[in-house]
């Protein structure tokens, strides 16, 4: 292999490793965001039910 090819392979491996680490850390953030959205949906549903019962 040429020296430039080895450097390119190492750079690609580094980028892949970085992307993997960032992807794994984003899983926790995404899960938390999903829980927040679900809680908001429940709050809106509860409010709508209360308004409907008041009519």
Backbone atoms as SQL, in Angstrom:
CREATE TABLE atoms (id INTEGER PRIMARY KEY, chain TEXT, resi INTEGER, resn TEXT, atom TEXT, x REAL, y REAL, z REAL);
INSERT INTO atoms VALUES
  (1, 'A', 1, 'UNK', 'N', 0.835, -1.185, 0.000),
  (2, 'A', 1, 'UNK', 'CA', 0.000, 0.000, 0.000),
  (3, 'A', 1, 'UNK', 'C', 0.875, 1.241, 0.000),
  (4, 'A', 2, 'UNK', 'N', 0.370, 2.249, -0.666),
  (5, 'A', 2, 'UNK', 'CA', 1.065, 3.524, -0.635),
  (6, 'A', 2, 'UNK', 'C', 0.841, 4.195, 0.709),
  (7, 'A', 3, 'UNK', 'N', 1.756, 5.082, 1.052),
  (8, 'A', 3, 'UNK', 'CA', 1.653, 5.781, 2.332),
  (9, 'A', 3, 'UNK', 'C', 0.369, 6.610, 2.393),
  (10, 'A', 4, 'UNK', 'N', -0.030, 7.227, 1.290),
  (11, 'A', 4, 'UNK', 'CA', -1.245, 8.046, 1.279),
  (12, 'A', 4, 'UNK', 'C', -2.493, 7.179, 1.465),
  (13, 'A', 5, 'UNK', 'N', -2.457, 5.937, 0.972),
  (14, 'A', 5, 'UNK', 'CA', -3.585, 5.023, 1.150),
  (15, 'A', 5, 'UNK', 'C', -3.729, 4.619, 2.607),
  (16, 'A', 6, 'UNK', 'N', -2.615, 4.396, 3.287),
  (17, 'A', 6, 'UNK', 'CA', -2.638, 4.028, 4.701),
  (18, 'A', 6, 'UNK', 'C', -3.211, 5.174, 5.529),
  (19, 'A', 7, 'UNK', 'N', -2.797, 6.389, 5.205),
  (20, 'A', 7, 'UNK', 'CA', -3.314, 7.556, 5.924),
  (21, 'A', 7, 'UNK', 'C', -4.815, 7.690, 5.695),
  (22, 'A', 8, 'UNK', 'N', -5.269, 7.466, 4.468),
  (23, 'A', 8, 'UNK', 'CA', -6.695, 7.555, 4.154),
  (24, 'A', 8, 'UNK', 'C', -7.490, 6.508, 4.913),
  (25, 'A', 9, 'UNK', 'N', -6.987, 5.296, 4.984),
  (26, 'A', 9, 'UNK', 'CA', -7.664, 4.224, 5.701),
  (27, 'A', 9, 'UNK', 'C', -7.746, 4.563, 7.193),
  (28, 'A', 10, 'UNK', 'N', -6.660, 5.058, 7.759),
  (29, 'A', 10, 'UNK', 'CA', -6.660, 5.437, 9.173),
  (30, 'A', 10, 'UNK', 'C', -7.638, 6.578, 9.428),
  (31, 'A', 11, 'UNK', 'N', -7.702, 7.538, 8.532),
  (32, 'A', 11, 'UNK', 'CA', -8.623, 8.657, 8.687),
  (33, 'A', 11, 'UNK', 'C', -10.069, 8.165, 8.627),
  (34, 'A', 12, 'UNK', 'N', -10.370, 7.278, 7.699),
  (35, 'A', 12, 'UNK', 'CA', -11.718, 6.731, 7.591),
  (36, 'A', 12, 'UNK', 'C', -12.097, 5.924, 8.830),
  (37, 'A', 13, 'UNK', 'N', -11.152, 5.170, 9.363),
  (38, 'A', 13, 'UNK', 'CA', -11.414, 4.411, 10.586),
  (39, 'A', 13, 'UNK', 'C', -11.677, 5.355, 11.756),
  (40, 'A', 14, 'UNK', 'N', -10.936, 6.441, 11.828),
  (41, 'A', 14, 'UNK', 'CA', -11.136, 7.431, 12.890),
  (42, 'A', 14, 'UNK', 'C', -12.509, 8.085, 12.781),
  (43, 'A', 15, 'UNK', 'N', -12.905, 8.426, 11.569),
  (44, 'A', 15, 'UNK', 'CA', -14.221, 9.033, 11.356),
  (45, 'A', 15, 'UNK', 'C', -15.320, 8.037, 11.710),
  (46, 'A', 16, 'UNK', 'N', -15.161, 6.781, 11.338),
  (47, 'A', 16, 'UNK', 'CA', -16.155, 5.760, 11.658),
  (48, 'A', 16, 'UNK', 'C', -16.268, 5.556, 13.165),
  (49, 'A', 17, 'UNK', 'N', -15.149, 5.556, 13.861),
  (50, 'A', 17, 'UNK', 'CA', -15.160, 5.418, 15.317),
  (51, 'A', 17, 'UNK', 'C', -15.853, 6.608, 15.976),
  (52, 'A', 18, 'UNK', 'N', -15.537, 7.793, 15.523),
  (53, 'A', 18, 'UNK', 'CA', -16.165, 8.997, 16.059),
  (54, 'A', 18, 'UNK', 'C', -17.670, 8.988, 15.816),
  (55, 'A', 19, 'UNK', 'N', -18.083, 8.601, 14.621),
  (56, 'A', 19, 'UNK', 'CA', -19.512, 8.529, 14.296),
  (57, 'A', 19, 'UNK', 'C', -20.213, 7.498, 15.174),
  (58, 'A', 20, 'UNK', 'N', -19.560, 6.390, 15.450),
  (59, 'A', 20, 'UNK', 'CA', -20.145, 5.360, 16.307),
  (60, 'A', 20, 'UNK', 'C', -20.340, 5.870, 17.725),
  (61, 'A', 21, 'UNK', 'N', -19.334, 6.542, 18.252),
  (62, 'A', 21, 'UNK', 'CA', -19.420, 7.079, 19.618),
  (63, 'A', 21, 'UNK', 'C', -20.524, 8.120, 19.700),
  (64, 'A', 22, 'UNK', 'N', -20.578, 9.005, 18.740),
  (65, 'A', 22, 'UNK', 'CA', -21.623, 10.034, 18.741),
  (66, 'A', 22, 'UNK', 'C', -23.002, 9.412, 18.573),
  (67, 'A', 23, 'UNK', 'N', -23.095, 8.397, 17.738),
  (68, 'A', 23, 'UNK', 'CA', -24.376, 7.722, 17.534),
  (69, 'A', 23, 'UNK', 'C', -24.866, 7.041, 18.797),
  (70, 'A', 24, 'UNK', 'N', -23.964, 6.402, 19.512),
  (71, 'A', 24, 'UNK', 'CA', -24.353, 5.725, 20.751),
  (72, 'A', 24, 'UNK', 'C', -24.750, 6.721, 21.831),
  (73, 'A', 25, 'UNK', 'N', -24.070, 7.843, 21.904),
  (74, 'A', 25, 'UNK', 'CA', -24.425, 8.840, 22.916),
  (75, 'A', 25, 'UNK', 'C', -25.736, 9.525, 22.558),
  (76, 'A', 26, 'UNK', 'N', -26.058, 9.598, 21.286),
  (77, 'A', 26, 'UNK', 'CA', -27.314, 10.228, 20.864),
  (78, 'A', 26, 'UNK', 'C', -28.509, 9.349, 21.199),
  (79, 'A', 27, 'UNK', 'N', -28.308, 8.056, 21.380),
  (80, 'A', 27, 'UNK', 'CA', -29.422, 7.168, 21.723),
  (81, 'A', 27, 'UNK', 'C', -30.076, 7.606, 23.026),
  (82, 'A', 28, 'UNK', 'N', -29.290, 7.949, 24.022),
  (83, 'A', 28, 'UNK', 'CA', -29.839, 8.400, 25.299),
  (84, 'A', 28, 'UNK', 'C', -30.599, 9.712, 25.124),
  (85, 'A', 29, 'UNK', 'N', -30.066, 10.604, 24.337),
  (86, 'A', 29, 'UNK', 'CA', -30.723, 11.884, 24.098),
  (87, 'A', 29, 'UNK', 'C', -32.039, 11.680, 23.366),
  (88, 'A', 30, 'UNK', 'N', -32.041, 10.823, 22.367),
  (89, 'A', 30, 'UNK', 'CA', -33.250, 10.552, 21.598),
  (90, 'A', 30, 'UNK', 'C', -34.302, 9.877, 22.468),
  (91, 'A', 31, 'UNK', 'N', -33.895, 8.966, 23.313),
  (92, 'A', 31, 'UNK', 'CA', -34.846, 8.296, 24.209),
  (93, 'A', 31, 'UNK', 'C', -35.474, 9.308, 25.151),
  (94, 'A', 32, 'UNK', 'N', -34.681, 10.214, 25.679),
  (95, 'A', 32, 'UNK', 'CA', -35.197, 11.253, 26.564),
  (96, 'A', 32, 'UNK', 'C', -36.169, 12.176, 25.842),
  (97, 'A', 33, 'UNK', 'N', -35.846, 12.518, 24.607),
  (98, 'A', 33, 'UNK', 'CA', -36.736, 13.371, 23.827),
  (99, 'A', 33, 'UNK', 'C', -38.053, 12.653, 23.549),
  (100, 'A', 34, 'UNK', 'N', -37.985, 11.359, 23.277),
  (101, 'A', 34, 'UNK', 'CA', -39.197, 10.579, 23.046),
  (102, 'A', 34, 'UNK', 'C', -40.083, 10.543, 24.281),
  (103, 'A', 35, 'UNK', 'N', -39.482, 10.423, 25.432),
  (104, 'A', 35, 'UNK', 'CA', -40.253, 10.426, 26.680),
  (105, 'A', 35, 'UNK', 'C', -40.906, 11.781, 26.912),
  (106, 'A', 36, 'UNK', 'N', -40.189, 12.862, 26.582),
  (107, 'A', 36, 'UNK', 'CA', -40.751, 14.204, 26.728),
  (108, 'A', 36, 'UNK', 'C', -41.948, 14.398, 25.804),
  (109, 'A', 37, 'UNK', 'N', -41.826, 13.935, 24.584),
  (110, 'A', 37, 'UNK', 'CA', -42.928, 14.059, 23.618),
  (111, 'A', 37, 'UNK', 'C', -44.129, 13.242, 24.086),
  (112, 'A', 38, 'UNK', 'N', -43.887, 12.053, 24.596),
  (113, 'A', 38, 'UNK', 'CA', -44.981, 11.218, 25.092),
  (114, 'A', 38, 'UNK', 'C', -45.681, 11.880, 26.273),
  (115, 'A', 39, 'UNK', 'N', -44.919, 12.468, 27.179),
  (116, 'A', 39, 'UNK', 'CA', -45.509, 13.153, 28.332),
  (117, 'A', 39, 'UNK', 'C', -46.339, 14.353, 27.876),
  (118, 'A', 40, 'UNK', 'N', -45.854, 15.081, 26.898),
  (119, 'A', 40, 'UNK', 'CA', -46.605, 16.219, 26.357),
  (120, 'A', 40, 'UNK', 'C', -47.904, 15.745, 25.727),
  (121, 'A', 41, 'UNK', 'N', -47.843, 14.643, 24.992),
  (122, 'A', 41, 'UNK', 'CA', -49.050, 14.083, 24.382),
  (123, 'A', 41, 'UNK', 'C', -50.085, 13.684, 25.427),
  (124, 'A', 42, 'UNK', 'N', -49.618, 13.078, 26.502),
  (125, 'A', 42, 'UNK', 'CA', -50.553, 12.697, 27.586),
  (126, 'A', 42, 'UNK', 'C', -51.180, 13.927, 28.219),
  (127, 'A', 43, 'UNK', 'N', -50.391, 14.972, 28.429),
  (128, 'A', 43, 'UNK', 'CA', -50.913, 16.202, 29.032),
  (129, 'A', 43, 'UNK', 'C', -51.962, 16.844, 28.126),
  (130, 'A', 44, 'UNK', 'N', -51.722, 16.879, 26.830),
  (131, 'A', 44, 'UNK', 'CA', -52.683, 17.453, 25.895),
  (132, 'A', 44, 'UNK', 'C', -53.963, 16.619, 25.882),
  (133, 'A', 45, 'UNK', 'N', -53.824, 15.305, 25.876),
  (134, 'A', 45, 'UNK', 'CA', -54.991, 14.421, 25.889),
  (135, 'A', 45, 'UNK', 'C', -55.810, 14.626, 27.156),
  (136, 'A', 46, 'UNK', 'N', -55.147, 14.701, 28.302),
  (137, 'A', 46, 'UNK', 'CA', -55.850, 14.919, 29.571),
  (138, 'A', 46, 'UNK', 'C', -56.580, 16.260, 29.572),
  (139, 'A', 47, 'UNK', 'N', -55.932, 17.296, 29.061),
  (140, 'A', 47, 'UNK', 'CA', -56.563, 18.614, 29.005),
  (141, 'A', 47, 'UNK', 'C', -57.775, 18.596, 28.085),
  (142, 'A', 48, 'UNK', 'N', -57.650, 17.933, 26.957),
  (143, 'A', 48, 'UNK', 'CA', -58.768, 17.845, 26.013),
  (144, 'A', 48, 'UNK', 'C', -59.938, 17.097, 26.634),
  (145, 'A', 49, 'UNK', 'N', -59.659, 16.046, 27.382),
  (146, 'A', 49, 'UNK', 'CA', -60.716, 15.291, 28.048),
  (147, 'A', 49, 'UNK', 'C', -61.443, 16.152, 29.091),
  (148, 'A', 50, 'UNK', 'N', -60.677, 16.934, 29.839),
  (149, 'A', 50, 'UNK', 'CA', -61.285, 17.810, 30.853),
  (150, 'A', 50, 'UNK', 'C', -62.184, 18.856, 30.200),
  (151, 'A', 51, 'UNK', 'N', -61.719, 19.422, 29.076),
  (152, 'A', 51, 'UNK', 'CA', -62.528, 20.411, 28.371),
  (153, 'A', 51, 'UNK', 'C', -63.783, 19.763, 27.810),
  (154, 'A', 52, 'UNK', 'N', -63.649, 18.577, 27.261),
  (155, 'A', 52, 'UNK', 'CA', -64.782, 17.873, 26.684),
  (156, 'A', 52, 'UNK', 'C', -65.828, 17.563, 27.765),
  (157, 'A', 53, 'UNK', 'N', -65.366, 17.180, 28.951),
  (158, 'A', 53, 'UNK', 'CA', -66.296, 16.868, 30.037),
  (159, 'A', 53, 'UNK', 'C', -67.000, 18.132, 30.548),
  (160, 'A', 54, 'UNK', 'N', -66.338, 19.268, 30.431),
  (161, 'A', 54, 'UNK', 'CA', -66.920, 20.527, 30.885),
  (162, 'A', 54, 'UNK', 'C', -67.963, 21.082, 29.936),
  (163, 'A', 55, 'UNK', 'N', -68.031, 20.606, 28.719),
  (164, 'A', 55, 'UNK', 'CA', -68.982, 21.128, 27.738),
  (165, 'A', 55, 'UNK', 'C', -70.342, 20.557, 27.900);
